[in-house]
């Protein structure tokens, strides 16, 4: 009798858990669908819903940062990029995007630190290394550490 009750409880919990997992991935996938269609307001809602179920979704934070980048909201973009890096400090795309923000903010020391980190961890964005170095040199022709 107790075995049957435990087995039933196990299956109920398994079923509930599988429904939650499917909602998580469906929210992210729905957000991606809207993002690809450039429906940024709709995609933002779905990425935020994904974060409710999975607060460690680095991809949802990254896409929220991309949305805020498109909307020229640098503050929110930076917050979301920092969340990505808290979850995965080696996310080269987030490091790249944050370095660009720091260059635009004239925070040369932080930008240089991020560029050095980017060089160490780059995987998918290595082709962007020269681009970011050129942008950094145009804004800061001298040594960044002597500027502050």
Number of C-alpha atoms within 10 A of each C-alpha: 6 7 8 9 10 11 12 12 12 12 12 12 12 12 12 11 12 12 11 14 13 10 15 20 14 15 21 23 16 16 27 21 15 17 21 10 11 13 14 21 13 16 26 24 17 25 25 19 19 25 19 12 15 15 14 16 20 21 15 26 27 23 23 26 28 23 21 20 17 13 13 11 13 17 13 17 25 21 15 23 26 19 20 25 19 13 15 14 14 17 22 23 21 27 27 24 19 25 25 19 19 19 20 15 12 15 17 22 17 18 25 19 12 21 23 12 17 23 15 12 17 19 13 10 16 16 10 13 14 10 10 18 13 12 13 22 13 10 13 15 9 10 12 18 10 8 10 8
